[in-house]
Amino acid sequence: MERVISSQKTCNNTRYKGLDNPIIYDHYLLTLYEIENGTHVSDITNMLKEYEEKELYYECAGIWRALDHYQFIILYALIIYYDIDHVTNIKIENYEIKDY
C-alpha cells in the first residue's frame, strides 16, 4: 500500500507556514490597516472576491486572517460590553496575548 503525501504549497521555492509567508503577512497587515482607517468590511470582502477571481490565493489567505481576527475582537468586545458571562456562566478572564 502506497502512502500519499501532499506537498506543501511554496512561495519562491521556500516553504512557509501561516503568517511566516511574506505575501500572506503583508496582506494581513494591510487589511487590518484598512479596517483601522475606516474601510467598511463589505468593501474588503468585495476586494477579496476580486482576488479569488484572479486566483491570488496567498493574498486571499492574508485578507481572510485579518477579517477573522477582526471578527474575533468585535465578538470579544461585545461579550465584555454586555457582560454576557453573568447570563451564560462563562467566565472570560483578562489575558495577555503572547508573541509566539
DODREN-376772 format. One record per residue: residue number from 1; residue in one letter; x, y, z of N, C-alpha, C in turn. Coordinates in nm, 3 decimals. Layout:
! DODREN-376772
PT / NUM / a / X / Y / Z / X / Y / Z / X / Y / Z
...
END
This chain:
! DODREN-376772
PT / 1 / m / 0.084 / -0.117 / 0.000 / 0.000 / 0.000 / 0.000 / 0.089 / 0.124 / 0.000
PT / 2 / e / 0.065 / 0.213 / -0.095 / 0.144 / 0.334 / -0.105 / 0.085 / 0.444 / -0.018
PT / 3 / r / 0.173 / 0.520 / 0.037 / 0.129 / 0.632 / 0.120 / 0.137 / 0.759 / 0.036
PT / 4 / v / 0.027 / 0.832 / 0.031 / 0.023 / 0.954 / -0.048 / 0.050 / 1.071 / 0.044
PT / 5 / i / 0.150 / 1.149 / 0.011 / 0.186 / 1.266 / 0.090 / 0.163 / 1.389 / 0.004
PT / 6 / s / 0.081 / 1.478 / 0.053 / 0.056 / 1.600 / -0.023 / 0.170 / 1.698 / 0.002
PT / 7 / s / 0.215 / 1.761 / -0.103 / 0.324 / 1.858 / -0.086 / 0.267 / 1.991 / -0.039
PT / 8 / q / 0.347 / 2.062 / 0.037 / 0.305 / 2.193 / 0.084 / 0.323 / 2.293 / -0.028
PT / 9 / k / 0.235 / 2.393 / -0.031 / 0.248 / 2.497 / -0.130 / 0.370 / 2.582 / -0.094
PT / 10 / t / 0.441 / 2.625 / -0.195 / 0.559 / 2.705 / -0.171 / 0.547 / 2.840 / -0.238
PT / 11 / c / 0.624 / 2.932 / -0.191 / 0.632 / 3.065 / -0.249 / 0.779 / 3.090 / -0.279
PT / 12 / n / 0.813 / 3.105 / -0.404 / 0.953 / 3.124 / -0.445 / 1.042 / 3.009 / -0.396
PT / 13 / n / 0.990 / 2.888 / -0.406 / 1.062 / 2.766 / -0.367 / 1.103 / 2.763 / -0.220
PT / 14 / t / 1.038 / 2.840 / -0.136 / 1.065 / 2.840 / 0.008 / 0.937 / 2.797 / 0.079
PT / 15 / r / 0.949 / 2.707 / 0.173 / 0.831 / 2.660 / 0.246 / 0.802 / 2.755 / 0.362
PT / 16 / y / 0.676 / 2.796 / 0.372 / 0.632 / 2.886 / 0.477 / 0.513 / 2.824 / 0.548
PT / 17 / k / 0.493 / 2.864 / 0.672 / 0.375 / 2.824 / 0.747 / 0.301 / 2.949 / 0.790
PT / 18 / g / 0.174 / 2.956 / 0.761 / 0.088 / 3.064 / 0.809 / 0.139 / 3.202 / 0.777
PT / 19 / l / 0.147 / 3.286 / 0.880 / 0.186 / 3.425 / 0.861 / 0.335 / 3.441 / 0.836
PT / 20 / d / 0.412 / 3.333 / 0.836 / 0.553 / 3.343 / 0.801 / 0.571 / 3.376 / 0.653
PT / 21 / n / 0.471 / 3.344 / 0.573 / 0.477 / 3.377 / 0.431 / 0.465 / 3.529 / 0.417
PT / 22 / p / 0.561 / 3.593 / 0.352 / 0.558 / 3.739 / 0.345 / 0.438 / 3.796 / 0.270
PT / 23 / i / 0.388 / 3.725 / 0.172 / 0.271 / 3.773 / 0.097 / 0.148 / 3.770 / 0.186
PT / 24 / i / 0.128 / 3.660 / 0.257 / 0.013 / 3.649 / 0.347 / 0.023 / 3.753 / 0.458
PT / 25 / y / 0.140 / 3.766 / 0.516 / 0.159 / 3.860 / 0.627 / 0.137 / 4.005 / 0.583
PT / 26 / d / 0.188 / 4.041 / 0.468 / 0.170 / 4.178 / 0.418 / 0.023 / 4.210 / 0.396
PT / 27 / h / -0.052 / 4.118 / 0.337 / -0.194 / 4.144 / 0.312 / -0.276 / 4.139 / 0.441
PT / 28 / y / -0.231 / 4.060 / 0.537 / -0.294 / 4.059 / 0.669 / -0.281 / 4.197 / 0.734
PT / 29 / l / -0.158 / 4.251 / 0.734 / -0.136 / 4.383 / 0.793 / -0.206 / 4.494 / 0.716
PT / 30 / l / -0.203 / 4.486 / 0.585 / -0.272 / 4.587 / 0.503 / -0.422 / 4.588 / 0.529
PT / 31 / t / -0.479 / 4.471 / 0.542 / -0.623 / 4.464 / 0.568 / -0.657 / 4.519 / 0.706
PT / 32 / l / -0.577 / 4.485 / 0.807 / -0.601 / 4.543 / 0.940 / -0.585 / 4.694 / 0.937
PT / 33 / y / -0.488 / 4.743 / 0.861 / -0.467 / 4.887 / 0.848 / -0.589 / 4.953 / 0.784
PT / 34 / e / -0.642 / 4.890 / 0.680 / -0.760 / 4.944 / 0.612 / -0.881 / 4.947 / 0.706
PT / 35 / i / -0.898 / 4.842 / 0.785 / -1.010 / 4.837 / 0.881 / -0.994 / 4.948 / 0.985
PT / 36 / e / -0.871 / 4.966 / 1.034 / -0.846 / 5.072 / 1.132 / -0.877 / 5.210 / 1.077
PT / 37 / n / -0.854 / 5.229 / 0.949 / -0.876 / 5.359 / 0.887 / -1.018 / 5.377 / 0.834
PT / 38 / g / -1.108 / 5.286 / 0.867 / -1.249 / 5.306 / 0.839 / -1.303 / 5.240 / 0.714
PT / 39 / t / -1.225 / 5.159 / 0.648 / -1.277 / 5.088 / 0.531 / -1.382 / 4.989 / 0.578
PT / 40 / h / -1.496 / 4.989 / 0.513 / -1.606 / 4.901 / 0.552 / -1.572 / 4.756 / 0.517
PT / 41 / v / -1.618 / 4.665 / 0.600 / -1.589 / 4.523 / 0.581 / -1.646 / 4.472 / 0.449
PT / 42 / s / -1.759 / 4.525 / 0.406 / -1.815 / 4.482 / 0.277 / -1.724 / 4.520 / 0.161
PT / 43 / d / -1.655 / 4.635 / 0.172 / -1.559 / 4.672 / 0.069 / -1.442 / 4.575 / 0.066
PT / 44 / i / -1.400 / 4.532 / 0.182 / -1.289 / 4.437 / 0.189 / -1.331 / 4.301 / 0.135
PT / 45 / t / -1.453 / 4.258 / 0.163 / -1.498 / 4.129 / 0.109 / -1.514 / 4.136 / -0.043
PT / 46 / n / -1.552 / 4.253 / -0.096 / -1.558 / 4.269 / -0.241 / -1.417 / 4.258 / -0.301
PT / 47 / m / -1.320 / 4.318 / -0.234 / -1.182 / 4.309 / -0.278 / -1.134 / 4.164 / -0.271
PT / 48 / l / -1.177 / 4.093 / -0.168 / -1.140 / 3.953 / -0.153 / -1.194 / 3.870 / -0.269
PT / 49 / k / -1.318 / 3.897 / -0.309 / -1.376 / 3.825 / -0.423 / -1.298 / 3.850 / -0.551
PT / 50 / e / -1.250 / 3.973 / -0.568 / -1.169 / 4.004 / -0.686 / -1.038 / 3.925 / -0.684
PT / 51 / y / -0.974 / 3.917 / -0.568 / -0.851 / 3.839 / -0.556 / -0.878 / 3.691 / -0.583
PT / 52 / e / -0.991 / 3.640 / -0.537 / -1.025 / 3.500 / -0.562 / -1.044 / 3.474 / -0.711
PT / 53 / e / -1.108 / 3.568 / -0.779 / -1.129 / 3.553 / -0.924 / -0.996 / 3.553 / -0.998
PT / 54 / k / -0.900 / 3.629 / -0.948 / -0.767 / 3.635 / -1.010 / -0.676 / 3.522 / -0.962
PT / 55 / e / -0.728 / 3.438 / -0.874 / -0.657 / 3.322 / -0.818 / -0.530 / 3.362 / -0.744
PT / 56 / l / -0.538 / 3.471 / -0.667 / -0.427 / 3.516 / -0.584 / -0.452 / 3.465 / -0.441
PT / 57 / y / -0.420 / 3.338 / -0.422 / -0.461 / 3.270 / -0.300 / -0.383 / 3.312 / -0.176
PT / 58 / y / -0.256 / 3.346 / -0.190 / -0.180 / 3.392 / -0.074 / -0.236 / 3.525 / -0.024
PT / 59 / e / -0.270 / 3.612 / -0.116 / -0.330 / 3.740 / -0.079 / -0.464 / 3.718 / -0.009
PT / 60 / c / -0.542 / 3.624 / -0.062 / -0.672 / 3.591 / -0.001 / -0.655 / 3.538 / 0.141
PT / 61 / a / -0.553 / 3.456 / 0.160 / -0.530 / 3.400 / 0.294 / -0.501 / 3.510 / 0.395
PT / 62 / g / -0.422 / 3.609 / 0.356 / -0.393 / 3.720 / 0.447 / -0.516 / 3.801 / 0.479
PT / 63 / i / -0.598 / 3.826 / 0.379 / -0.721 / 3.903 / 0.400 / -0.818 / 3.825 / 0.489
PT / 64 / w / -0.830 / 3.694 / 0.463 / -0.919 / 3.611 / 0.546 / -0.874 / 3.612 / 0.692
PT / 65 / r / -0.743 / 3.601 / 0.713 / -0.691 / 3.602 / 0.851 / -0.724 / 3.732 / 0.921
PT / 66 / a / -0.707 / 3.843 / 0.851 / -0.736 / 3.973 / 0.911 / -0.884 / 3.987 / 0.942
PT / 67 / l / -0.971 / 3.943 / 0.851 / -1.115 / 3.950 / 0.877 / -1.154 / 3.862 / 0.995
PT / 68 / d / -1.094 / 3.744 / 1.003 / -1.121 / 3.653 / 1.114 / -1.075 / 3.715 / 1.246
PT / 69 / h / -0.958 / 3.774 / 1.246 / -0.904 / 3.841 / 1.364 / -0.997 / 3.956 / 1.406
PT / 70 / y / -1.040 / 4.035 / 1.310 / -1.129 / 4.148 / 1.336 / -1.262 / 4.101 / 1.396
PT / 71 / q / -1.320 / 3.996 / 1.339 / -1.447 / 3.943 / 1.391 / -1.431 / 3.891 / 1.533
PT / 72 / f / -1.319 / 3.827 / 1.563 / -1.295 / 3.777 / 1.698 / -1.287 / 3.893 / 1.797
PT / 73 / i / -1.215 / 3.998 / 1.762 / -1.201 / 4.113 / 1.851 / -1.336 / 4.180 / 1.875
PT / 74 / i / -1.417 / 4.192 / 1.770 / -1.551 / 4.251 / 1.785 / -1.637 / 4.165 / 1.877
PT / 75 / l / -1.635 / 4.034 / 1.857 / -1.713 / 3.944 / 1.941 / -1.668 / 3.952 / 2.086
PT / 76 / y / -1.537 / 3.955 / 2.108 / -1.484 / 3.965 / 2.243 / -1.528 / 4.096 / 2.308
PT / 77 / a / -1.523 / 4.206 / 2.234 / -1.564 / 4.337 / 2.287 / -1.714 / 4.337 / 2.322
PT / 78 / l / -1.794 / 4.272 / 2.238 / -1.938 / 4.265 / 2.267 / -1.966 / 4.184 / 2.393
PT / 79 / i / -1.893 / 4.074 / 2.410 / -1.911 / 3.992 / 2.530 / -1.876 / 4.073 / 2.654
PT / 80 / i / -1.766 / 4.145 / 2.649 / -1.725 / 4.227 / 2.763 / -1.826 / 4.340 / 2.786
PT / 81 / y / -1.869 / 4.406 / 2.679 / -1.960 / 4.519 / 2.690 / -2.093 / 4.479 / 2.752
PT / 82 / y / -2.150 / 4.371 / 2.703 / -2.280 / 4.328 / 2.753 / -2.270 / 4.240 / 2.876
PT / 83 / d / -2.149 / 4.213 / 2.920 / -2.126 / 4.134 / 3.040 / -2.203 / 4.002 / 3.034
PT / 84 / i / -2.185 / 3.933 / 2.923 / -2.260 / 3.810 / 2.896 / -2.223 / 3.698 / 2.991
PT / 85 / d / -2.109 / 3.706 / 3.058 / -2.070 / 3.596 / 3.145 / -2.168 / 3.574 / 3.260
PT / 86 / h / -2.244 / 3.678 / 3.299 / -2.345 / 3.658 / 3.404 / -2.463 / 3.577 / 3.353
PT / 87 / v / -2.494 / 3.588 / 3.226 / -2.607 / 3.516 / 3.168 / -2.570 / 3.372 / 3.138
PT / 88 / t / -2.450 / 3.350 / 3.084 / -2.412 / 3.217 / 3.038 / -2.324 / 3.140 / 3.136
PT / 89 / n / -2.283 / 3.205 / 3.242 / -2.190 / 3.147 / 3.340 / -2.055 / 3.111 / 3.278
PT / 90 / i / -2.019 / 3.182 / 3.172 / -1.887 / 3.164 / 3.111 / -1.800 / 3.278 / 3.159
PT / 91 / k / -1.692 / 3.246 / 3.222 / -1.602 / 3.348 / 3.273 / -1.494 / 3.377 / 3.169
PT / 92 / i / -1.478 / 3.502 / 3.137 / -1.371 / 3.543 / 3.046 / -1.271 / 3.623 / 3.128
PT / 93 / e / -1.155 / 3.566 / 3.143 / -1.051 / 3.629 / 3.222 / -0.968 / 3.718 / 3.130
PT / 94 / n / -0.915 / 3.825 / 3.185 / -0.821 / 3.906 / 3.108 / -0.694 / 3.825 / 3.092
PT / 95 / y / -0.638 / 3.832 / 2.974 / -0.515 / 3.759 / 2.948 / -0.429 / 3.840 / 2.854
PT / 96 / e / -0.301 / 3.809 / 2.856 / -0.207 / 3.876 / 2.768 / -0.193 / 3.793 / 2.641
PT / 97 / i / -0.186 / 3.861 / 2.529 / -0.162 / 3.793 / 2.403 / -0.011 / 3.779 / 2.389
PT / 98 / k / 0.034 / 3.656 / 2.377 / 0.177 / 3.629 / 2.371 / 0.222 / 3.619 / 2.226
PT / 99 / d / 0.339 / 3.669 / 2.200 / 0.400 / 3.657 / 2.068 / 0.470 / 3.523 / 2.060
PT / 100 / y / 0.432 / 3.441 / 1.965 / 0.493 / 3.309 / 1.951 / 0.595 / 3.309 / 1.840
END
